[in-house]
Amino acid sequence: MRMRRGREMTASRLAPARWLSAAPISLRRLFCAAHAILIALLSLAPGRAFEAIPPLFPGADKLAHCLAYAALALLLIWAASPVPGRATPRLLALCVAACFAYGALLEAAQGILRPGDRMVSALDMAANAIGAGLAAAAWKLNSRAGKGSRAS
């Protein structure tokens, strides 16, 4: 262990959750809103904007949806938690539901604002929901692991 000003630096002091939990709620909400706006801009962009980008592999689009909504769910949980790192099961479920609803709204907007160019995709909505659900599960597992390490 390193010594700093006569105090021992413990693993919990070096953990990223320490500085993440110190972020003011306004900053947490700003990061969440910025990511939600980025998702909206990408979702509502003309389809031709993505034609020049070849898919890396079949289903890469669904993986991108999954990752984008996992990040959104993590940011939303972080922004909505009164005490960062301590989200109730109800809060986790509400954040997943909010991410699903946001994704469904954007899918519907694609069909309305870009008819013939972009279309509503149930598979995209499923990928969004899976990403948000996996993020909530990871948050819950991480918070359980943190409780166990603090007890020792």
BAGU-324478 format. One record per residue: residue in three letters; x, y, z of N, C-alpha, C in turn. Coordinates in steps of 0.02 Angstrom, whole numbers, plus 50000, padded with zeros to 5 digits. Layout:
N
AlaXYZXYZXYZ
...
# end
This chain:
152
Met500414994150000500005000050000500445006350000
Arg500215011449966500575017749965500395021850025
Met500855025950046500735030450102500645037450075
Arg500185041050102500075047950080499905052050141
Arg500335056850156500245061150214500115057050277
Gly500485051750285500445047750345499845043050348
Arg499435042850295498865038350295498965032950243
Glu498725027050257498765021550210498205022150159
Met498375021250095497875021550041497565014650035
Thr496945013950051496605007550045496315006649976
Ala496135000549959495854999049893495195002749883
Ser494795003449937494155006949929494255014349914
Arg494805017249938494945024249924495145025349852
Leu495425020349821495655020849753495115018849703
Ala494565016249727494035013749682493715019549643
Pro493535018249580493225023549540492565025949569
Ala492205021649605491565023549632491635029449681
Arg492215030249709492335035549757492265042449723
Trp492605043349667492555049849634491905050549596
Leu491625044849574490975045249540490435047449588
Ser490455044949649489935046749697490015053949721
Ala490605056849712490705063749734490455068749682
Ala490275066449622490035071049570489365074049591
Pro489295080549583488645083649600488085080949555
Ile487495080749583486925077949546486805081649481
Ser486935088149479486825091949417487295089449362
Leu487905087749380488385085149331488175078149307
Arg487925074049354487695067449335487115067949286
Arg486655072549299486085073449255486295076249187
Leu486795080549187487055083249124487335077849079
Phe487745073349108488025067749070487465063349042
Cys486955061949082486395057749060486015061149003
Ala485875067549011485505071248959485915071548894
Ala486565072648900486985073048840486975066448802
His487005060948838486995054448805486315053148772
Ala485775055148807485105054248779485025058348715
Ile485305064348715485265068648655485675065548598
Leu486255062848614486675059448563486285053648532
Ile485965049648573485565044048548485015046648502
Ala484675051948522484125054748481484395057248414
Leu484955060748415485245063248353485435057548306
Leu485735052348333485915046648291485305042848266
Ser484795042348309484195038648290483785042248237
Leu483785048748239483365052648193483755055348133
Ala484385053548128484785055648070484535051948008
Pro484615055047949484395051547888484785045047879
Gly484455040047851484755033547841485385033847798
Arg485395038547751485975039047706486605041147744
Ala486525044047803487105046047843487525040047864
Phe487205034247867487555028247889487735023447833
Glu487545025147772487675020647715488425019847702
Ala488815024947715489535024747701489915020547752
Ile489585018847807489915014947860489735007647850
Pro490205003547829490044996447820489974992947888
Pro489504988447894489434984847958490044980447971
Leu490274980248032490854976248050490694968748046
Phe490084967048062489854960048061489094960148061
Pro488764954648043488034954548044487784955748116
Gly487314960148123487054961748189487424967148227
Ala487904970348194488284975648228487824981348249
Asp487314982548209486824987748225486474986248292
Lys486294979948301485954978048364486424978648423
Leu487054976848413487544977548467487634984948485
Ala487644989248434487694996448447487104998948487
His486494996648470485904998548509485974996148581
Cys486184989948590486254987048656486744991048698
Leu487324992648670487834996448707487615003648722
Ala487285006848673487065013748684486545014148740
Tyr486085009348742485575009548793485825006848860
Ala486335002648859486655000648922486985006748953
Ala487335010548913487655016648938487135021648963
Leu486575022248925486045026848947485755024649014
Ala485635018149021485355015649085485835016849143
Leu486475015649132486965016849186486985024149205
Leu486985028549155486985035749169486345037949204
Leu485785035049183485145036849214485105034449286
Ile485345028449299485355025849368485815030249410
Trp486395031949384486875036249419486565043049433
Ala486205045849384485915052449391485305052449438
Ala484945046949439484325046549479484435044249550
Ser485015041349565485145038749632485285044549679
Pro484905045049733485055050349782485755049449812
Val485935043149824486605041549847486905037149792
Pro487385039649754487665035649699487935028949723
Gly487785023849685487995017149703487485013449743
Arg486965016949765486445013749805485765014749772
Ala485625010549724484985010949689484535005349713
Thr483915006949727483435001849748483214997849687
Pro482954991749698482694987949642482144991749604
Arg481754995549640481224999549607481535004749561
Leu482055008149584482385013149542482695009849480
Leu483005004149489483295000549432482754998749381
Ala482194996249405481644994449360481365000549324
Leu481295006049359481045012249328481535014849275
Cys482175014349288482675016649239482665012249177
Val482595005749185482555001249128481915002749088
Ala481355003749123480725005449090480785012149053
Ala481115016949083481195023549051481625022848988
Cys482145018948991482575017848932482185014348877
Phe481785009348895481375005948846480885010748813
Ala480545014748855480055019548828480395024748783
Tyr480985027048802481345031848762481535028848694
Gly481775022648696481945019248634481335018148589
Ala480775016148619480155015148581479915021648551
Leu479965027048589479765033648564480195035748504
Leu480845034548509481285036348454481165031948392
Glu481015025548403480845021148348480215023548313
Ala479705025448352479095028048323479225034548286
Ala479645038848314479815045148281480165043948214
Gln480575038748211480895037048148480375035548094
Gly479875031648113479355029848066478935035848044
Ile478845040648089478425046448074478835051848037
Leu479435053248061479835058648032480225056647970
Arg480375050347963480785047947908480445042047872
Pro479825042847850479495037147816479855035447751
Gly479965029147741480315026847681481065026947689
Asp481325030947734482045031447745482255027247805
Arg481925028047861482055024147921481395020847940
Met481435014947969480825011447988480855009048060
Val480275008048087480215005448156480454998248156
Ser480864996548206481134989848210481034987048281
Ala480654981648284480544978248348481204975348374
Leu481644973248329482304970648351482734976148382
Asp482684982148355483054987748385482794989048456
Met482124988948463481834990048530482034984548578
Ala482064978348554482274972848597483014973648617
Ala483434975748570484144976948587484214982548637
Asn483804987748631483804993248679483634990648749
Ala483094986748753482864984048817483384979248847
Ile483684975148806484194970548831484794974448858
Gly485014979448823485574983548847485414986848913
Ala484824989848919484634993148982484574988049038
Gly484274982349024484194977049075484864974349099
Leu485324973249052485984970749071486364975949113
Ala486284982249097486604987549136486334987749207
Ala485684987149215485384987049281485614980949321
Ala485654975249288485894969149322486624970049343
Ala487024972949299487734974149317487784978949375
Trp487364984049376487374988949432487204985249497
Lys486684981049495486474977349554487024972649578
Leu487334968949531487884964349550488474968149578
Asn488634973849549489194977849574489054980549644
Ser488434982649656488274985249722488284979649774
Arg488084973549755488134967849802488864966149817
Ala489274966249765489994964849774490314970049819
Gly490104976249811490374981649852490184980849925
Lys489574978449939489364977350008489784971950041
Gly489944966750002490344961250029491044963450045
Ser491344967650002492034969750014492084974750071
Arg491554978550084491574983350139491524979950206
Ala491194974050207491094970550270491744967550295
Ser492214966150251492834962950273493334967950298
# end
